[in-house]
Amino acid sequence: MDKALLEKLINHYKDGFSEDSDAFVEHFFARLKNDNVVYVEKDERIASAGYIVEKNAKLFGCNATVPYLSALSTATEFRGQSLMGEVMAGLLRKLYTRSVPFAFLYPFDHSYYKRYGFADVSFCTKSKIQGGVGFLSNVYSDIPSEDVLERLVAIERQFIQFFANGLTIDKDEILAKCAEYFGDGALLTTFVATVSGSEHVFSYCFSKDNKIYHYATENMQAFLSIEALKDYAYFNFFEVESPYIQARIVHVKSALEHAKFLKRKPFTLKIIDSLLDGNNKTYRVVPQADKNMVEETAVKANFSIDIKDLTFLLLAGDDKRVAICPNLFIDQY
């Protein structure tokens, strides 16, 4: 990337996310691929920008690399000119040409991104640690040893099994979290229990100012009883009070090929997408155990659905989607 452009992008990022440390900003741009940014320039400044950050995830039971749209912002003096719409459309078009099925983001406002076709797909509630039990702990303000990193990866991999669409983890992801959270002044704490006479790290978290930024555990009940974390705020993904992550179908054909349907009879589906015209087609879907057969068709559709609603239905749990739209998922309807 051109050095002058990179400097403009960094300055724009810092204006929009002033709470992020210099260390984290450096880490963010060091990992950024040149083709994963869209920006609008006005008066020789970056007026609006957004980025694609690739993460590993488990999607429909399979490991996959999924794009997260990140650091979306418009400079204050350029707001109200629909520049974020230009940036969002540009990011989605990039992903569409790559046949990416879904894009994800952590929204600052869950209503804002719905205008671009995003739906709430992950939910949680903000809770506090109960405490009550003392566990041995180790605190780190810098990257821990290799054996500790390997243990964190193992804990994370077990923890994400609770979530159908949870992110997967390797050592590079843990190192990225270290760069992000250490850069923001957080500490890494590992918690140790005695199992069959041996010490065993069963949980870890990044925290600062009585707030847990990220955690993973092999035993949720034990994690909630850690006295050292008593009254710390954390995101409880086992309760669904509020939306947490939003997603959008990018390439409909690819999304339908990989989705899991309880339904087994073929059906046709007409898509309505105001941002990606290439999705505005009718598709014939033949559900399969592995990869569904999907093709464009000129026949009249059995169903017509907006891209946001289809996103929710494909990524929601079976109980939610059957209750909302049973005729798309169960043969008897």
C-alpha positions in Angstrom: 0.0 0.0 0.0 1.2 3.5 -0.8 2.8 5.1 2.3 0.9 8.3 2.0 -2.4 6.5 1.7 -1.6 4.3 4.6 -0.8 7.4 6.8 -4.2 8.9 5.8 -6.0 5.7 6.6 -4.3 5.5 10.0 -5.1 9.1 10.8 -8.8 8.5 9.9 -8.9 5.3 12.0 -7.5 7.2 15.0 -10.0 9.9 14.6 -12.9 7.4 14.7 -11.5 5.0 17.3 -9.4 7.3 19.6 -9.7 4.8 22.5 -7.6 2.2 20.6 -3.9 2.2 21.6 -1.1 3.0 19.1 0.1 -0.6 19.6 -3.3 -2.0 18.5 -3.6 0.4 15.5 -0.1 -0.7 14.4 -1.1 -4.4 14.8 -4.4 -3.8 12.9 -2.8 -2.3 9.8 0.2 -4.7 9.9 -2.3 -7.6 9.3 -4.4 -5.8 6.8 -4.4 -7.0 3.2 -4.2 -4.2 0.6 -7.4 -5.5 -1.2 -9.4 -5.5 2.0 -10.1 -1.8 2.4 -12.6 0.5 0.8 -12.5 4.2 1.4 -14.0 7.5 0.1 -11.6 10.5 -0.2 -12.7 14.1 0.0 -10.6 17.3 0.2 -7.4 15.1 0.2 -8.6 13.3 3.3 -10.2 10.0 4.0 -13.8 10.8 4.6 -15.1 7.3 5.2 -13.6 3.8 5.3 -14.1 0.2 6.2 -12.0 -2.9 6.3 -12.3 -6.7 5.8 -10.6 -8.8 8.6 -10.5 -12.5 8.0 -11.2 -14.8 10.9 -11.4 -18.6 11.3 -14.9 -19.8 12.2 -17.1 -22.9 12.4 -19.9 -22.4 9.9 -22.6 -25.1 9.5 -20.4 -27.5 11.3 -17.4 -26.9 9.0 -14.2 -24.9 9.5 -14.1 -21.8 7.3 -12.5 -18.5 6.9 -15.1 -15.7 7.3 -14.8 -12.0 6.7 -15.6 -9.5 9.5 -16.3 -5.9 8.4 -14.3 -3.8 10.8 -13.5 -0.2 11.8 -16.3 1.2 9.8 -16.4 5.0 10.3 -17.1 8.3 8.7 -15.4 11.5 9.8 -17.7 13.8 11.7 -17.7 16.6 9.2 -18.6 14.3 6.3 -21.6 12.5 8.0 -25.0 12.7 6.5 -23.7 12.3 2.9 -24.4 8.5 2.6 -20.6 7.9 2.4 -20.9 4.8 4.6 -23.4 3.4 2.1 -20.7 3.7 -0.6 -18.1 2.0 1.6 -20.5 -0.8 2.6 -21.5 -1.4 -1.0 -17.9 -1.5 -2.0 -16.9 -4.0 0.7 -19.8 -6.3 -0.2 -19.0 -6.1 -3.9 -15.5 -7.2 -3.1 -16.7 -10.2 -1.2 -19.4 -11.0 -3.8 -16.7 -11.4 -6.5 -15.0 -13.9 -4.2 -18.2 -15.9 -3.8 -18.2 -15.4 0.0 -21.4 -16.7 1.5 -21.6 -14.4 4.6 -20.1 -11.3 6.1 -20.1 -10.6 9.8 -19.6 -7.5 12.0 -19.8 -6.3 15.6 -22.2 -3.4 15.4 -22.0 -0.2 17.4 -25.8 0.1 16.8 -27.8 -3.0 16.0 -30.5 -1.1 14.1 -28.1 0.9 11.9 -26.7 -1.9 9.8 -30.0 -3.5 9.1 -30.5 -0.9 6.3 -27.6 -2.7 4.6 -29.2 -6.2 5.0 -27.5 -7.3 8.2 -29.5 -9.4 10.7 -28.9 -10.3 14.4 -27.5 -13.8 14.5 -25.6 -14.1 17.8 -27.1 -13.1 21.1 -25.9 -12.7 24.7 -26.6 -10.8 27.9 -24.3 -8.7 30.1 -23.8 -10.4 33.4 -21.4 -10.4 36.4 -19.2 -13.1 37.8 -20.7 -14.5 41.0 -17.4 -15.4 42.7 -17.0 -17.4 45.9 -14.2 -19.9 45.2 -10.5 -19.3 45.2 -8.4 -20.6 42.4 -4.7 -20.3 41.7 -4.0 -17.8 38.9 -1.2 -16.5 36.7 -1.2 -13.0 35.3 0.6 -11.9 32.1 1.1 -8.4 30.7 3.0 -9.8 27.7 2.9 -12.8 25.4 3.2 -16.0 27.5 5.4 -19.0 26.8 4.6 -21.5 24.0 3.2 -24.1 26.4 0.8 -21.5 27.9 -0.3 -20.5 24.3 -1.0 -24.1 23.4 -3.1 -24.5 26.5 -5.1 -21.4 25.7 -5.8 -22.7 22.2 -7.0 -26.0 23.7 -9.4 -24.2 26.1 -10.7 -22.0 23.3 -11.4 -24.9 21.0 -13.4 -26.7 23.6 -15.3 -23.6 24.6 -16.4 -22.7 21.0 -18.0 -26.1 20.7 -21.0 -24.6 22.5 -21.7 -22.3 19.6 -22.8 -23.4 16.2 -21.2 -20.4 14.4 -18.4 -19.7 16.9 -15.0 -18.5 15.8 -12.3 -21.2 15.8 -8.9 -20.5 17.2 -5.2 -21.3 16.4 -2.1 -19.9 18.0 -2.0 -16.9 15.5 -5.5 -15.9 16.7 -4.4 -16.0 20.3 -1.3 -13.9 19.5 -3.6 -11.4 17.7 -5.8 -11.2 20.8 -2.6 -10.6 22.9 -1.6 -7.7 20.6 -5.1 -6.2 20.7 -5.8 -6.5 24.4 -2.3 -5.9 25.8 -2.2 -2.8 23.5 -5.3 -1.6 25.3 -3.7 -2.1 28.7 -5.6 -5.3 29.6 -4.0 -8.3 31.4 -4.2 -12.0 30.6 -5.1 -14.2 33.6 -5.1 -18.0 33.6 -6.9 -19.9 36.3 -5.7 -23.2 37.7 -7.7 -26.1 39.3 -6.3 -29.3 40.8 -7.5 -32.3 38.9 -6.5 -35.8 40.1 -3.6 -34.3 42.1 -2.3 -32.2 39.1 -2.6 -28.5 38.4 -4.7 -27.8 35.3 -5.4 -24.5 33.6 -9.1 -24.5 32.9 -10.0 -20.9 32.1 -8.4 -17.7 30.9 -9.5 -14.1 30.3 -8.3 -10.7 29.2 -9.6 -8.1 31.6 -9.2 -4.4 32.6 -11.0 -2.2 35.1 -13.4 -5.0 36.3 -14.5 -5.8 32.7 -13.7 -9.0 30.9 -12.9 -8.3 27.2 -12.6 -12.0 26.2 -12.7 -15.3 28.0 -12.9 -19.0 27.4 -13.3 -21.9 29.8 -13.6 -25.7 30.0 -16.0 -25.4 32.9 -18.5 -22.5 32.9 -19.8 -23.2 36.4 -16.3 -23.1 37.8 -15.5 -19.9 35.8 -18.5 -18.1 37.2 -17.3 -19.0 40.8 -13.8 -17.5 40.5 -13.5 -15.2 43.5 -10.8 -13.1 41.9 -13.3 -12.1 39.2 -16.2 -11.4 41.5 -18.5 -8.7 40.0 -16.5 -8.5 36.8 -18.8 -7.8 33.8 -18.7 -10.3 31.0 -20.8 -11.3 27.9 -22.9 -14.3 28.8 -23.5 -16.2 25.5 -25.8 -18.8 27.2 -28.6 -16.2 27.6 -30.1 -14.3 24.7 -31.2 -11.0 26.0 -29.5 -8.8 23.4 -28.0 -9.1 19.9 -24.2 -9.4 19.8 -23.0 -10.2 16.2 -24.7 -9.4 13.0 -24.3 -11.1 9.6 -25.4 -10.6 6.0 -25.5 -13.0 3.1 -23.1 -11.8 0.4 -23.3 -14.4 -2.3 -26.7 -16.1 -2.2 -25.9 -19.2 -4.3 -22.9 -20.0 -2.1 -24.9 -19.4 1.1 -27.7 -21.7 -0.1 -25.2 -24.4 -1.1 -23.7 -24.6 2.4 -26.9 -24.0 4.5 -28.4 -26.8 6.5 -32.1 -27.4 5.9 -34.4 -29.8 7.8 -36.4 -29.8 4.6 -35.5 -32.5 2.0 -37.9 -31.7 -0.9 -36.7 -29.3 -3.6 -38.0 -25.7 -3.5 -37.6 -22.4 -5.3 -36.7 -19.1 -3.7 -36.8 -15.5 -5.0 -34.3 -13.2 -3.4 -34.7 -9.4 -2.8 -31.4 -7.6 -2.3 -31.2 -3.8 -2.5 -27.4 -3.6 -2.5 -26.1 -6.6 -4.5 -28.1 -6.9 -7.7 -26.4 -10.1 -8.6 -28.4 -11.8 -5.9 -31.8 -10.7 -7.2 -32.7 -14.0 -8.9 -34.8 -17.1 -8.3 -33.0 -20.2 -7.2 -34.0 -23.9 -7.2 -32.6 -25.6 -4.1 -32.3 -29.4 -3.7 -31.3 -30.0 -0.1 -28.5 -32.6 0.3 -26.7 -34.1 3.3 -23.4 -32.6 2.3 -23.6 -29.7 -0.2 -27.0 -28.5 -1.5 -27.7 -28.4 -5.3 -28.5 -24.7 -6.2 -29.2 -23.3 -9.6 -30.8 -20.3 -11.1 -34.3 -20.9 -12.5 -36.9 -19.0 -14.5 -39.9 -20.8 -12.9 -42.2 -19.1 -10.4 -40.7 -19.2 -6.9 -42.3 -21.0 -4.0 -41.1 -18.3 -1.7 -39.9 -14.7 -1.9 -37.7 -13.3 0.8 -35.6 -10.3 1.7 -31.8 -10.9 2.1 -31.9 -9.8 5.7 -34.6 -12.2 6.6 -33.0 -15.1 4.8 -29.7 -14.4 6.6 -31.4 -14.7 9.9 -33.2 -17.9 8.9 -30.1 -19.6 7.7 -27.9 -18.7 10.7 -30.5 -18.9 13.5 -30.9 -22.0 15.5 -33.4 -24.7 14.3 -36.0 -23.7 16.9 -36.1 -20.1 15.9 -36.2 -20.6 12.1 -38.8 -23.3 12.2 -41.0 -21.2 14.4 -40.7 -18.2 12.1 -40.8 -19.8 8.7 -41.7 -23.5 8.9 -42.7 -23.9 5.3 -39.1 -23.2 4.3 -37.6 -25.8 6.6 -40.0 -28.7 7.1 -41.5 -30.9 4.3 -45.0 -31.2 5.8 -45.8 -27.5 5.2 
